Structures are given as C-alpha cells and as structure tokens.
Amino acid sequence: MNQHRQIERITQPDRILSYFKLELRILTLITISGIFYNIGMVAGPYFEGQLAQCLFDIMRGNQSLSAMVRLAITYLAVIFFVQLMRCIKRFYVRRFANDTSRNMRHMLYNSLVNMSNEELEHESLGAVMTKTVADVDACVEGMRKFTTEVFDTGVVLVAYLALLFFYDWRLALLSCIFTPIAYFIAGRLKTRIARYNAEYKKSASRLNDATMDRVSGAVTYRVYGCEANRDNAYELHLKDYEKRAVLANLWESTMQPIYNIISMSCVVLILYLGARNVLGVGWTSWNIAAFTTFLSCFTKMAFKSSEAAKLFNAVQKAQVSWARIKPLMKEYTWKDTNSTIDFSQPAALTVSGLSLGWTEDFQILTDISFAACAGQIIGVTGPVACGKSTLAKAFIGEVPYKGSILVGERELSTLSEYERSRLISYMGHEPELMSDSIEENIRLGEKRDIVPYLKAVCFDKEVVKMPQGTATSVGNGGVRLSGGQQARTALARTLYNAQKILILDDPFSAVDRGTEQEIFETLRILAKNKTVILFSHRLYLFPALDKVLFLDGGTGVFSTHDELIQRNCAYADLYHAQEFGGKQNEK
C-alpha cells in the first residue's frame, strides 16, 4: 500500500499507539531480531567464564590448547550471530524512527495547512517552528528509545537474571537490592524533568519568535535607530533559553553516573560471597567459570539497569513534547475533488442583499448587491476603511456573510474548497511569495511558459537584466525584490493560474500610473472570457471599467462610472481629487 495512503487512513492520530500500529511489519522484525539478540547476550558472560576455566585447566594440565581453540571458534560464531541480530534490530529501529518522524510531520503539516485563520492566530511562528522540528524530534526519540530498551533492557535483564538465578539464587537476590533505588530516584525526578523541559520548549518558541522578528524587521529597526534596543531584548531571550536548556538537561545528564554507582554497589557482595562459593564454603559450589560468568553477567546487568533509569527520563521529555503537538494531531484532511460543476464554462457572479461582519453586532457592510458576467471587469472602490478588502475576502470564504453570493448557479457557501479554488482566483494585499525563484513563484508546479505573463505585468525587461533571469531567487518572502516587483510577480502568478473569476485586491498599488495603464490593457485581453472584480483605491482606470461598485457608509451603490459621477457626489469628489492630483504630478 502506498505510504501516503497509509498515513491518510491512520485512525486516532492523537494517540501514540496509532504510530506504532502503522509500523507493525517493521516492529515485528524488530521483535524477532531483538529477542534473538538480547537472549544471545548471555552467551558473552557464559563463554567468558568457560574460556577462563579452560585457561585455568590448561595451566593445570587438564586441557589442551586445541580445546581452547574450539571454544574460541564457537564463541566467535555465537557472538557473530548475536551481533548480526543486533545489526538487523538497530537498522529496523532506525527505520521505525525515521518513518514515525515522517508520519508525525505529515499529520502535523496537514493539520497546520488546514487550520482556519482564527486557529492560526493562536499559534505564533516560533511555537510552530518548535513543534514541527524540536518537539517531533524529541517525541520520536522517546519512542525510539522505548522500542530499543524494551529489548535491550527488558528482555536482556530477564535473560541476565535467569542466568544469575541459575548459578546462585540467594546471591542473585542480594545483587538486585540496589537496582530499585536507581529506579525510585528516576521516578522521583520525573515531575521535575517534565517541568523543566516544558519551560525549555516555551523558551525555545519565544527565541524563535524573537529571531524571526529581528531578521524580518532589521531594516526598520536600523532606520529608526532601534537596533541596540532590539539586540538587548534578543540577548535576554537568548540568556533565558540558555538557562532553560541547562536546567532541562542538567538532571538527566548528571544523574547517569549516580545510577551507575548505585547499580554497581552490589559488586562488593559478589566478590566476597562469590569467592566463598569458589572456595566451597559458600551457599553453592562454584568453579572459576561460574564465578567469572556471574560477575560478568552482573556487571552487564547493572549497566543496563542504570540505562533503564535514564530511559525513564527520556520518556518524560517525549511526553512533554507529545503534549505540545497532540492538539495538532488531527484526522487527515484531503480535498474532495468530486464535483458536478463544468469548470470549462464561464462563471457569472451575482451578489444579492449581502451583509458582512465578524460578529452579529458588528456589520462592516450591509445590503450589497451587484452582478458580473464573463468578459466584464467590475471596479470596487470607496474611502479608506470602507470594507473593500473584507468584501474581497468574502469571495474566498474567509469572511462569514449573510445574503447570497451566486457563483454560476451555486451558492458560494455550498462550494467545497476544491470547487472554490477551481472557480475563483484571488490576489490580496500581501504578495505571499515563496523563498524560491521568480519562475517557481509564478508556475506553482505547472509547466507552461511564463514569459507572456511577465510581459503582461511589465516585468519581463527587468527579469531579463537579472543575473539568473527567471531562476533568480526572490529571497525570504520576496525580500530581494522591490515592492513593485513583488506585486507584479504576485499578479503574474494570479494571471498564470487564473480561474473563471478573478478577485484582484489593489493589484496596482505599488506601480506607477503608466505601468498601471499598460497592465490593465493586457489584463483586458487576457481576461476576455473571465469575470474580473478589481478592488482599488486608485480610480484612474475606472472610466474604462464596465461597472463600478462604490462602497460608502457601510453600504454600496452599483452603476456605471459616468452615472456615479453624475449622481453620487462622494464618488465624484473622490475621482476628481485623484484626477486633479494625478495631472498635477504629471506636470
């Protein structure tokens, strides 16, 4: 089954167990190889004891050198098989961790890109960066360690204990009395480690926010002489991060040697009581092989016991990270591409009795009505803060509305996200450019030629002069381009990917009047079979538009430019003020 399809079908993505179930085949291989490897780990102490005994017997003349060679060859063969199983287990544990990291990020990114604007407002950029990188890594690392230690600690400890009890059950019980102390200390530190790690993650989010703010606002801070102030604020964030990072790692890192000392404390009893067994005056009779095997087995068991205590701390860190990303681990969302709409046909736009507002008590616009059909360019204008951009966003489903917006014969609110994206193209105030080349920002994965669209927005000559042409990188958010170049790149992208209805919100705000006129003439040609709604505060082109919607006082008047000039004083004053100002500037 395709891996992406598996991820999409995952049930209960907000449960850790779901990600274990998704990798069931790999976990089965880990289980088989892990059991063979960890049971085989007792072969080391056993053969060490047998080799020591064989050497002792050779020195006493009771064994020949060939016996030692046969024993050594057998030992090497067994250890080779055990290490082969270890190699297989480690390989698939890494595969499990890598797949789980990919699966978690896949679900997390899917959740982020499908979040509403209201939900995104509650997530800062720094927090999102920390969750998608550091928190997922910490969570996956905890799962990897848990999967590894189930076998490398759990199974092997059972195997070691079984061997110890086989040789001397009384001494085996005594050798285990200090190990629970290490586990108890790790358990007591659980709450403290969880608290420090939670504070560390929050500090990392704040530092990420401060870093993005410092970089994105560098020019502004330099112009207004605020660099020193912002640098000091950044240093405070950095110092807080360093402090939290030290505290988060201090208890986990410094306790490991203590766990080792506690677990190894019983070696004194083993040396004393084991020696008595070898001398034949202890609880049972031992030879050199038994003593060596028991001591070696205990040493390995004590080391593994201390590792298990460390595992508890790692799992606590993973739980902190999981708690942060769990709210974002939602059911996979995909676009429903089923539709009965014929997208090849032109689409008319009919707005009737439209009211817009974020709440019932606060309506930005009321009783807006107008109609537009294919081939028409409708202008929308009005005073500052009259609701132009709010109306534009209503057509892409970002603003709740009352009344009716018919797209063809379908109500806008009944269209799926896929249907809306196939019918309506939108260009807002922000260019929203990707950190990629000019070409890729326009194409968005398509393969058609972009040159006609660069010419349409009067950007072709400037691009040709750039060192890498259309392959020139625009930088983070378009920072390497001027404001006008960013706006024209965004407009070229909109025209290149144009659907049947174009919603253009102030597309000419960053270009001069001459360039505006050139772009408009090309737009009229490119959009001859499309419905264009042009939102603008600049009215130079409005005499050439088919009709105009003038917004003022929370409502709107829809008519031709000439009729509005004659019958609407507010519109006439606005137009004449711009026309007079424009002529003065030209002089």
N, C-alpha and C positions, 0 to 999 in steps of 0.2 A: 504493500500500500504506500502511496506517495506520502512522504514525511509531513508535508504541509497539510495534507488532508487529515492525517492523524492528529495533528495539533488542533485543527479546526473542530474535530469531533471530541476533543477531550472534555470530560464531564467534571464538574466541580473544580475549576481551575484555582479556586481559592483554598484548596486543600493540598498539603504537601504530598499526601499519599497518591494523588492523581498523577503526579510526575514520576513516581516510582512505577505505577502501573503502566505508564506509557512506554517504559523501557524494560518490560517484563522479559523479553528474549535475552537482552544483554545481562540482566540481573540473574537469569538462570545460569548463564555461562560463568558469571562471577561466583555464584554459589557452588557450582561443581568444582571449579578450579580452586576456590577458596578453601573448601573442605579438604581436598587432597593436599594443598599446600600447608595448611595450618596443622592438620594431623601429622603430616610428614615432618613438621618442625621438631617433634620429639625425637626424630632419628638423630639429630645433631648431638644432643646430650647422651643419648644411648650409645652411639658409636664412639663418642669421645671417651666414655667410660670403658668400652670394650678395647679401644686402642691403648688406653693407659694400662689396662690389665694385661693385654698381650705383651706390651713392652716390659712390664714387671716380670711376666713369666719368661720372656726371652732372656732377661738379665739373670734369672734364676736357673735357666737351662731347661725349662719345662716346655718351651715353644720354639719353633724355628722361624727364621726370617720370612720364609715363604708364607707362613700363616699371617704374618703382619701385612705382607703384600696383598694377599687375597682379601683380608679385612679392609685394607685401604681402598682397593678397587671397588669392593662392594659399597663402601662408604661414599666414594665419589659418584658411583652410579645412582645411589639413592638420592644424594644431595642434588645431582643434576636433574633428576626427575622433579624433586621438590621445587627447585629454582625455576624449572620450566613452567610448573603450575603457577608459581609466583608471577612470572613474566606475563602469562595469559591473564591472570587475575588483574594485575596492575593495568594492563592495556585496556581491558574492558571497563575497569573502574574509571579510567580517564575518558573513555568513550561515553560512559554514562554521565560523567560530569559535564563534558562538552555538549552532549545532546540536551541535557537538562538546562544548561545555561542558555542554549539557543531557544529551547521551548519556552522558558520563562520570559525571555526578552521578546519573543514573538507575541506572546499573550499580552505582555506589558505594553508593547508598542501598539498593538491592535486596540487596546483599551484607550491609550492616550490619543490616537488619531480619531477615535470615535467619541471622545468626550465633547460635551457641549461647552459653549463659551462660559456659561455660569460655573461649570465644574472646573474648567481650566483656570478661572480667576482665583481659585483656592489653592492652586499649585504654583509655587514660584519656580523659576527656571533652575535655580540651584538645587532645589529639592528634587525636581525631575531628573536632573543630571546624576545626583547621588543615588537615586533609586534605581535608575536604569543601568548604572555601572557598578558602583560600590556595593549597594545592597544586594543586587542579584549575585554578584561575585561571592559575597560573604555567605549568603544563603546556600548557594551551590557548594561552596567549600565545606560548609557544615554537613550537607547531605553526603558529600564525597567521603569525608572523614567518618561519618556514621557508617556508611556502607563498608568502608575499608575495615573499621575497627570491629564490626560485628564478627568478622572472621579473624582478623589479625590480633584481636584482643579476646573476644568472646570465645570463639572455637579453640584458639590456641591455649587459652587459660584452662579450659576444661581438659584439654589433652595433657597439659603440664601437670595439673592437679591429679589426674588419673595416674600418671607415671609416678608422681611423688607418693601418693597413697599406696601404690603397688609396692614400693620399696619399704616404706615405714609410715603407717597411717598416723601414729602418735606424733612423730616429728613433723609430718606434713601439716597436721592441725596447728602445731606450735608456730610453724613458719608462716602461717597465714594470718596470725593475730594482728599484725601491724597494718596490713593492707587496707582493711576497712577504715582505718584512721585517715588515710590519704583520701579515700572516697568521701568521708564525712567532711573534711576540710573543703574539698571541691564543692560539695553541696552547700556548705555554709557561705561560700563566696559567690554562689550563683546569683543572688539578688544584686550584690554589689557590682559584679561584672556586667550584668544586664543593664543596670542604671548608667554606669559609665559609658557603655557602648551606645546607648540611646542618646546620651548627651553629645558623644563624639560625632554621631551621624548628623545630628541637628547642627552642630558647629560646622561640619563639612558643607552642609547645604547653604549656610549663611556665607561661608567663604566663597563658594561657587557663585552665589548671587553678587557678592562684592566684586569678584573678579570680572564677571560679565559687565557689571556697571562701570567699573574702572576702565575697561577696554573700550566699550561702546561709547562712553561719554568723554573719552580722552581729549578730543578737540575742544569740546565745550568747556571742560574744566581748565584747559590751558588758556583759552580766550579770556575767561573771566577770572583767571588767577587763583583758581581753587585747587590746583594740583597738590600743593603741600597739605591742605586740609584733607583731601580725599586719600592721599598717601598715608597720613596718620590714622585715618579711620580704617584703611585697609590693614595697616600694621596691627591694629587692635584685633581685627578679625583673625589675622594670621597667628598672633600670640595665643588667642583663645583656642584656635584649632590645635596648635602645638600642645597646649596644656591638656586639652581633652584627649588628644591622641596618646599622650604619655600615660594618663590615668587609665585609658581604655586597655592599653597593652601591658601596663605595669604588673597587675595582679596575675594575669595569665602567664606572662613570661617568667616572672621571678619565682613563681610557686613550683615550677617544674623541678628544679634541683631539690627542693624540700620534699616533694612527692617521692623522688628517687631515694633520698636518705631514709625516709620513713619506711618505704617498701623494702629496703635492703637491711633494715635493722636486725632482722632475724638471722642474718648470716652468722652472727656470733654463736647462736644456739646450735646452728647446723654444724659449725666447725667443732664445737665441743661434743655434742651428742653424737654426731656422725663419726667422730674419731673413736668414741666409746663403742659404737657398733662395729667398726673395723677391728678393734681390739678384742671383740667378742664379749664385752661386759655391758653392752647397751641393751636396748629393747629388742633388737634383732641382730642377726649376724650378717655383716657385710664384707665384701672384698673391695679392692681398690676400684674396680669397675663400678660397683654400686655407689660408693662414696662420690666418685667423680661425676657420675651421671646425676645423682641427686643434687649436688652442689651446682653443677652447670644448669640443670633444669630450673632450680630455684632462682638463680641469677637472671635467667631469661624471663621467668615468670614475674619477678619483682619489677624488672624494667617495663614489661608490658602492663603491669598493674598501674605504674606511675603514668604511663601513656594514656590509660583509660581515664584517669583523673583529669588529665589535660583535655581529653575528648569532651568531658562534661562542659568545660569552659568554652570550647569551640562551638558546641551545640547551642550554648546560651547566646553567643554572638549571632549565630544564624537565626535564632528565634527573634532577636531584636530586629534584624533586617527583614525577616519574613513579616513581622507585624507592621512594618512600614509599607511594604509593597502589596500586602494581602488585599487592601481595599481596591487596588487597581487590577487585580487578577480576576477578570470577569469572563463570562462566556464569550467565545469567539464571535465576532460580528463580521459578517460579509455582506457585500452589496447584492441585493436581489435584482438580477438583470432580466427578470421576466417582465415583459410589458406588451400591451396591445397597441401601443402608440406607433404610428408610422413616422419615424424620425426624419424621413427624407422629405416630408411635406413641410411647407412654410407654416409658421405658427403665429397666430394673431394674439394680441394681449388686450384683455378687456377688464378694466377696473371699475367696480361699482360700489358706492357707499362705503369706501374703505376708511377704517379708523385704525390708527397705530398708537401703541403705547406699551410701556413695560409693565404698568400696573393698571388696574381698573380705574383708580382715582386720577391717574396722570396720563392723559392722552396727548400725544405730540401732534398728531394730525387727525382730522375728522372729516367725514363726508367727501372723500376724494374720489372723483370719477373721471375716467378718460379711456380712450381706446386707441390702439395702434395696430397696423397690419404690415405684412411683409412689404419691403421696399420703402417704408416710411422711417424718417428719423424724427423722433419726438424730443423736444428740449424740455428740461425741467430746471427751473431756477427760482430764485427768491432771495430775500435778505439773509444776512448771516444768521445761522442757527434756526433756520425756518423748518428744518426736518428733511432736507434733501437726501443726506446720506442714510438717514433712518428709513426713508421710503425705498432707497436703492437696496438696502439690506433685506427689506421685506420680501423682495423677489427671489432671494436665495434662501429663504426660510430662517433667517437669523432674528427676525423681529415678529412677535405674535401680532396677529391682526384680526379685525372684525370686518365683516362685509364680504366682498367677493373679488378674487383675482383669478380670472379665467385665462389659462394658457391653452389656446386652441379651444377645445370643448371640455377640458378638465380643470377642476378647481386646484389651485396651487397647493393647498394643504393636503390634498389627497395623493399628490405625486410622491413616489418614492425618491430617495436620494439619487438613485441611478437615473430615474426618469428626469428629474430636475437638472442633473448635470448634463444630460443629453439634449436638453431643450434650451437651457439658459447659460450664457457665459457672463462672467462678472469681472470687472476691474475696479478695485477700490482705491482709496487714497494711498495706501501703502503698497509699494511695488511688490513686496514679499518675494524677493529674488533668492534663489538658492546659491550656495557657495560653489558655483560651478561656472562653466563657460557661458558666454552670451548665447552660443548656439543651443546648448542643452537647456538653458533657461527658457528659450522660445519653443523648442521642439517638445519638451516634456515626454521624450521617448518615441515620438513619431519620426518618420524618415523623410518627409517632404523637404523640398528646398526652402530655405528661409529668406533668401535674398529678396524676393518680391515683397515680403513683409517688412524687411529692413528699409526698403525703398519707400514703402507706404507710410512709414513713420519718420521719413527723412533722417535715417540713422545709418544708411549704407556707406556714405562717404567717410564718416568718422570711423566706422568699424574697419574699413579698408586701410586706414592710416595706422591702426593699432598694430603692434609688432606681431601678434599671433592672429590677427583678424577675428573671425567669429569664434575661434578657440580661446580667445582672451578670457581669463578668469575675472569674474565680477567681484570676487572677494566676499567676505562675510557680510551677508545682507545687501550686497551691491556696493560696498564701501569704496571700491576702486573706480566707480563711475560717478559722474556728477548727478545732481538731482534730475536734470532734464534727460540725461541718458538713461537713468533708472526708469523714469516714467515712460520713455519711448520703448525701452526693452519690454516693459510690462504690457504696453499697448500692442506691440508686435506679437507677443505671446498670446494675448487675447484674440487678436485677429487670426493668427495662425490656427488656433484651436476653436475658432468661432462656431457656436451652435446657432440655432434659428433665431434666438432672441439675444441681443447684446445689451447688457446693462453697464454703461460706462460712467463712472463717478469721477468727475473732474479730470478727464484724461489729458487736458491741455494746460493744466495749471502751472507746469514747470517749463513751458516752451514760449517763445516769443510769438507775436501776432502773425508774422509772416509764415513761420513754420506751422502754426495752428491752421492757417488757411490751406496750406499745401496738404497737410494730413487730412483735413476734412474733405477736400476734393477727392482724394484717394479712397477715403472711407465711404463716400457716397457710391463709388464704383464697386468696391469690394463687398459692400453690404446691400447690394441692389435687391437681393432676394431674402433679406433678413429684416427683422424688426429691431430697430435701434432706439434705446432710451438714453439720451445724452444729458447727464446731470452736470451743470456748470454754473459758476458764479460770474463767468465772463460771457457777455452777450453779443460779441462782435458777429458771430455766425448765426445768430437766431433768426435774422430775416430770411436766411436760406433754408431754415428747417420747415418741415411740413406743418407741424403744430407745436404749441408751447403750453406747458402746464406751469402756471405761476403760483407758487406757494407763499402765503402770507397770512399771518394771524391764525395759524392752526388749520387753515382750510386751503382750497386751491381753486383756481379758475383755469379752464381748459379752452383754448381757442387758437386762432392763428396769430402770428406776430403782429400783423397790421391791425387786426381788431383789438388786440390788447393795448397797442399804442393809443388807439382812439378811445377806448372805453375804460381802461384801467390806469389811473393816474400813478399809482405806485410802480407799476411795471414801466410806464413811460418815463418816469423820473429816473429809475434805475438804468434804463437803457441809454437815455440821453446823457446822463452823467458819465457813463463809460465811453460813449461815443465821443463826447467832447474831450474827455481826458485823453482818449487814445489819439485824437487828432493833434492835441497839444504836444503829446510826447513825440509824434512823428515829426512835427516841426522842429 
